[in-house]
Amino acid sequence: MTTVQLQYYAQLREQAGRSSETVSTAAADLRALYRELRERHGFSLDSDALKVAVNNEFSTWDRALHEGDTVVFIPPVAGG
């Protein structure tokens, strides 16, 4: 199990009911982690609609998770 810090913004924050959490996961990569969280929190967005960052740097979805990583899933933002 790997323990990671998660931060949620916008729609994901609303659906999770929190802006951050710490989770222990058996997920091997970011895509698997998001699938796990989507099931847990009922996220309506598919991973293809999101960007992801790890430790303050944009990342690809196949990046392996490491103990203590900070992961941010970034939903699309509407503006005017």
TORDREN-394183 format. One record per atom (N, C-alpha, C): residue number from 1; x, y negated, z. Coordinates in nm, 2 decimals, m for minus. Atoms other than C-alpha are relative to their C-alpha. Layout:
NULUM / NUM / X / Y / Z
...
//
This chain:
NULUM / 1 / 0.08 / 0.12 / 0.00
NULUM / 1 / 0.00 / 0.00 / 0.00
NULUM / 1 / 0.09 / m0.12 / 0.00
NULUM / 2 / m0.07 / 0.13 / 0.01
NULUM / 2 / 0.11 / m0.35 / m0.08
NULUM / 2 / m0.09 / m0.11 / 0.05
NULUM / 3 / 0.08 / 0.11 / m0.06
NULUM / 3 / m0.01 / m0.66 / 0.11
NULUM / 3 / 0.04 / m0.12 / m0.08
NULUM / 4 / m0.01 / 0.12 / 0.08
NULUM / 4 / m0.07 / m0.97 / m0.10
NULUM / 4 / m0.09 / m0.11 / 0.06
NULUM / 5 / 0.09 / 0.12 / m0.04
NULUM / 5 / m0.21 / m1.32 / m0.03
NULUM / 5 / m0.07 / m0.04 / m0.13
NULUM / 6 / 0.09 / 0.04 / 0.12
NULUM / 6 / m0.50 / m1.42 / m0.26
NULUM / 6 / m0.05 / m0.14 / 0.03
NULUM / 7 / 0.07 / 0.13 / 0.00
NULUM / 7 / m0.63 / m1.77 / m0.34
NULUM / 7 / m0.10 / 0.00 / m0.11
NULUM / 8 / 0.11 / 0.01 / 0.10
NULUM / 8 / m0.96 / m1.83 / m0.51
NULUM / 8 / m0.04 / m0.14 / m0.02
NULUM / 9 / 0.05 / 0.13 / 0.03
NULUM / 9 / m1.09 / m2.14 / m0.68
NULUM / 9 / m0.13 / 0.01 / m0.08
NULUM / 10 / 0.13 / 0.02 / 0.08
NULUM / 10 / m1.42 / m2.26 / m0.83
NULUM / 10 / m0.09 / 0.12 / 0.01
NULUM / 11 / 0.10 / m0.11 / 0.00
NULUM / 11 / m1.65 / m1.98 / m0.93
NULUM / 11 / 0.04 / 0.12 / 0.08
NULUM / 12 / m0.04 / m0.11 / m0.07
NULUM / 12 / m1.44 / m1.71 / m0.78
NULUM / 12 / m0.01 / m0.02 / 0.15
NULUM / 13 / 0.01 / 0.03 / m0.14
NULUM / 13 / m1.43 / m1.89 / m0.44
NULUM / 13 / m0.14 / 0.01 / 0.04
NULUM / 14 / 0.14 / m0.01 / m0.04
NULUM / 14 / m1.80 / m1.91 / m0.44
NULUM / 14 / m0.05 / 0.14 / 0.01
NULUM / 15 / 0.04 / m0.14 / 0.00
NULUM / 15 / m1.85 / m1.55 / m0.53
NULUM / 15 / 0.07 / 0.08 / 0.11
NULUM / 16 / m0.07 / m0.07 / m0.10
NULUM / 16 / m1.59 / m1.43 / m0.28
NULUM / 16 / m0.05 / m0.05 / 0.14
NULUM / 17 / 0.04 / 0.06 / m0.12
NULUM / 17 / m1.73 / m1.66 / m0.01
NULUM / 17 / 0.11 / m0.04 / 0.09
NULUM / 18 / m0.12 / 0.05 / m0.07
NULUM / 18 / m1.38 / m1.77 / 0.09
NULUM / 18 / 0.10 / m0.06 / m0.10
NULUM / 19 / m0.10 / 0.05 / 0.09
NULUM / 19 / m1.09 / m1.96 / m0.06
NULUM / 19 / 0.13 / 0.08 / 0.00
NULUM / 20 / m0.12 / m0.09 / 0.00
NULUM / 20 / m0.82 / m1.71 / 0.04
NULUM / 20 / m0.03 / 0.12 / 0.09
NULUM / 21 / 0.00 / m0.11 / m0.09
NULUM / 21 / m0.76 / m1.38 / 0.20
NULUM / 21 / 0.13 / 0.08 / m0.02
NULUM / 22 / m0.12 / m0.09 / 0.01
NULUM / 22 / m0.49 / m1.12 / 0.26
NULUM / 22 / m0.06 / 0.14 / m0.01
NULUM / 23 / 0.05 / m0.14 / 0.03
NULUM / 23 / m0.55 / m0.77 / 0.12
NULUM / 23 / 0.12 / 0.10 / m0.01
NULUM / 24 / m0.10 / m0.11 / 0.02
NULUM / 24 / m0.36 / m0.44 / 0.13
NULUM / 24 / m0.07 / 0.08 / m0.11
NULUM / 25 / 0.05 / m0.06 / 0.12
NULUM / 25 / m0.40 / m0.27 / m0.20
NULUM / 25 / 0.10 / 0.11 / m0.05
NULUM / 26 / m0.07 / m0.10 / 0.07
NULUM / 26 / m0.29 / 0.04 / m0.39
NULUM / 26 / 0.02 / m0.03 / m0.14
NULUM / 27 / 0.00 / 0.04 / 0.14
NULUM / 27 / m0.32 / m0.14 / m0.72
NULUM / 27 / 0.15 / m0.02 / m0.04
NULUM / 28 / m0.14 / 0.00 / 0.05
NULUM / 28 / 0.00 / m0.11 / m0.93
NULUM / 28 / 0.03 / m0.14 / m0.06
NULUM / 29 / m0.02 / 0.13 / 0.07
NULUM / 29 / m0.05 / m0.44 / m1.12
NULUM / 29 / m0.11 / m0.10 / 0.02
NULUM / 30 / 0.10 / 0.11 / m0.02
NULUM / 30 / m0.25 / m0.76 / m1.14
NULUM / 30 / m0.13 / 0.04 / m0.06
NULUM / 31 / 0.13 / m0.04 / 0.06
NULUM / 31 / m0.51 / m0.62 / m1.37
NULUM / 31 / m0.08 / 0.10 / 0.09
NULUM / 32 / 0.06 / m0.10 / m0.09
NULUM / 32 / m0.58 / m0.33 / m1.14
NULUM / 32 / m0.05 / m0.07 / 0.13
NULUM / 33 / 0.04 / 0.08 / m0.12
NULUM / 33 / m0.59 / m0.57 / m0.84
NULUM / 33 / m0.13 / m0.07 / m0.03
NULUM / 34 / 0.12 / 0.08 / 0.03
NULUM / 34 / m0.85 / m0.79 / m1.01
NULUM / 34 / m0.12 / 0.09 / m0.02
NULUM / 35 / 0.11 / m0.10 / 0.01
NULUM / 35 / m1.06 / m0.48 / m1.10
NULUM / 35 / m0.05 / 0.04 / 0.14
NULUM / 36 / 0.03 / m0.04 / m0.14
NULUM / 36 / m1.05 / m0.38 / m0.73
NULUM / 36 / m0.08 / m0.12 / 0.07
NULUM / 37 / 0.07 / 0.12 / m0.06
NULUM / 37 / m1.15 / m0.74 / m0.62
NULUM / 37 / m0.13 / m0.03 / m0.06
NULUM / 38 / 0.13 / 0.03 / 0.07
NULUM / 38 / m1.42 / m0.77 / m0.88
NULUM / 38 / m0.11 / 0.09 / 0.05
NULUM / 39 / 0.09 / m0.09 / m0.06
NULUM / 39 / m1.58 / m0.46 / m0.74
NULUM / 39 / m0.04 / m0.04 / 0.14
NULUM / 40 / 0.03 / 0.04 / m0.14
NULUM / 40 / m1.55 / m0.58 / m0.38
NULUM / 40 / m0.08 / m0.12 / 0.01
NULUM / 41 / 0.07 / 0.13 / m0.01
NULUM / 41 / m1.67 / m0.94 / m0.44
NULUM / 41 / m0.11 / m0.02 / m0.10
NULUM / 42 / 0.10 / 0.02 / 0.10
NULUM / 42 / m1.89 / m0.90 / m0.74
NULUM / 42 / 0.03 / m0.11 / m0.10
NULUM / 43 / m0.04 / 0.11 / 0.10
NULUM / 43 / m1.69 / m1.14 / m0.96
NULUM / 43 / m0.06 / 0.03 / m0.13
NULUM / 44 / 0.07 / m0.02 / 0.13
NULUM / 44 / m1.88 / m1.20 / m1.28
NULUM / 44 / 0.09 / m0.02 / m0.12
NULUM / 45 / m0.09 / 0.02 / 0.11
NULUM / 45 / m1.58 / m1.30 / m1.49
NULUM / 45 / 0.09 / 0.12 / m0.03
NULUM / 46 / m0.09 / m0.10 / 0.03
NULUM / 46 / m1.38 / m1.05 / m1.68
NULUM / 46 / 0.15 / m0.05 / 0.00
NULUM / 47 / m0.14 / 0.05 / m0.01
NULUM / 47 / m1.00 / m1.07 / m1.65
NULUM / 47 / 0.05 / m0.07 / m0.12
NULUM / 48 / m0.04 / 0.07 / 0.12
NULUM / 48 / m0.97 / m1.18 / m2.01
NULUM / 48 / m0.04 / m0.15 / 0.00
NULUM / 49 / 0.05 / 0.14 / m0.01
NULUM / 49 / m1.15 / m1.51 / m1.91
NULUM / 49 / 0.09 / m0.08 / 0.10
NULUM / 50 / m0.08 / 0.06 / m0.10
NULUM / 50 / m0.89 / m1.58 / m1.64
NULUM / 50 / 0.15 / m0.02 / m0.04
NULUM / 51 / m0.15 / 0.00 / 0.00
NULUM / 51 / m0.53 / m1.69 / m1.61
NULUM / 51 / 0.04 / 0.05 / 0.14
NULUM / 52 / m0.05 / m0.05 / m0.13
NULUM / 52 / m0.32 / m1.55 / m1.33
NULUM / 52 / 0.14 / m0.05 / 0.03
NULUM / 53 / m0.13 / 0.05 / m0.05
NULUM / 53 / m0.03 / m1.69 / m1.13
NULUM / 53 / 0.05 / 0.08 / 0.12
NULUM / 54 / m0.06 / m0.06 / m0.11
NULUM / 54 / 0.21 / m1.52 / m0.89
NULUM / 54 / 0.11 / m0.08 / 0.05
NULUM / 55 / m0.10 / 0.08 / m0.06
NULUM / 55 / 0.42 / m1.71 / m0.65
NULUM / 55 / 0.03 / m0.13 / m0.07
NULUM / 56 / 0.00 / 0.13 / 0.07
NULUM / 56 / 0.34 / m2.04 / m0.83
NULUM / 56 / 0.05 / 0.00 / m0.14
NULUM / 57 / m0.04 / m0.01 / 0.14
NULUM / 57 / 0.43 / m1.91 / m1.18
NULUM / 57 / m0.11 / 0.08 / m0.07
NULUM / 58 / 0.09 / m0.08 / 0.08
NULUM / 58 / 0.19 / m1.80 / m1.45
NULUM / 58 / 0.06 / 0.13 / m0.03
NULUM / 59 / m0.04 / m0.14 / 0.02
NULUM / 59 / 0.21 / m1.43 / m1.51
NULUM / 59 / m0.08 / 0.07 / m0.10
NULUM / 60 / 0.08 / m0.09 / 0.08
NULUM / 60 / 0.10 / m1.16 / m1.74
NULUM / 60 / m0.07 / 0.10 / 0.09
NULUM / 61 / 0.08 / m0.09 / m0.08
NULUM / 61 / m0.16 / m0.91 / m1.62
NULUM / 61 / 0.06 / 0.13 / 0.03
NULUM / 62 / m0.06 / m0.13 / m0.03
NULUM / 62 / 0.07 / m0.61 / m1.63
NULUM / 62 / 0.12 / m0.01 / 0.10
NULUM / 63 / m0.11 / 0.02 / m0.10
NULUM / 63 / 0.31 / m0.76 / m1.37
NULUM / 63 / m0.03 / 0.09 / 0.12
NULUM / 64 / 0.02 / m0.08 / m0.12
NULUM / 64 / 0.37 / m0.52 / m1.08
NULUM / 64 / m0.01 / m0.09 / 0.12
NULUM / 65 / 0.02 / 0.07 / m0.12
NULUM / 65 / 0.27 / m0.63 / m0.74
NULUM / 65 / 0.12 / 0.03 / 0.10
NULUM / 66 / m0.11 / m0.02 / m0.09
NULUM / 66 / 0.53 / m0.68 / m0.47
NULUM / 66 / m0.05 / m0.05 / 0.14
NULUM / 67 / 0.04 / 0.04 / m0.14
NULUM / 67 / 0.49 / m0.71 / m0.09
NULUM / 67 / 0.02 / m0.15 / 0.02
NULUM / 68 / m0.01 / 0.14 / m0.03
NULUM / 68 / 0.41 / m1.06 / 0.01
NULUM / 68 / m0.03 / m0.10 / m0.11
NULUM / 69 / 0.03 / 0.08 / 0.11
NULUM / 69 / 0.32 / m1.19 / m0.33
NULUM / 69 / m0.12 / m0.09 / 0.03
NULUM / 70 / 0.12 / 0.09 / 0.00
NULUM / 70 / 0.08 / m1.49 / m0.35
NULUM / 70 / m0.06 / 0.00 / m0.14
NULUM / 71 / 0.07 / m0.02 / 0.13
NULUM / 71 / m0.17 / m1.43 / m0.63
NULUM / 71 / m0.12 / m0.10 / m0.01
NULUM / 72 / 0.11 / 0.09 / 0.03
NULUM / 72 / m0.40 / m1.69 / m0.78
NULUM / 72 / m0.07 / 0.04 / m0.13
NULUM / 73 / 0.08 / m0.03 / 0.12
NULUM / 73 / m0.68 / m1.60 / m1.03
NULUM / 73 / m0.06 / m0.14 / m0.03
NULUM / 74 / 0.04 / 0.14 / 0.04
NULUM / 74 / m0.76 / m1.92 / m1.23
NULUM / 74 / m0.11 / 0.01 / m0.10
NULUM / 75 / 0.12 / 0.00 / 0.09
NULUM / 75 / m1.11 / m1.94 / m1.38
NULUM / 75 / 0.01 / m0.12 / m0.10
NULUM / 76 / 0.00 / 0.11 / 0.09
NULUM / 76 / m1.18 / m2.16 / m1.68
NULUM / 76 / m0.07 / m0.12 / 0.07
NULUM / 77 / 0.05 / 0.12 / m0.06
NULUM / 77 / m1.25 / m2.52 / m1.58
NULUM / 77 / m0.07 / m0.08 / m0.11
NULUM / 78 / 0.07 / 0.08 / 0.09
NULUM / 78 / m1.52 / m2.73 / m1.75
NULUM / 78 / 0.03 / m0.15 / 0.04
NULUM / 79 / m0.02 / 0.14 / m0.02
NULUM / 79 / m1.46 / m3.10 / m1.78
NULUM / 79 / m0.07 / m0.09 / m0.09
NULUM / 80 / 0.08 / 0.09 / 0.09
NULUM / 80 / m1.61 / m3.41 / m1.93
NULUM / 80 / 0.07 / m0.12 / m0.03
//
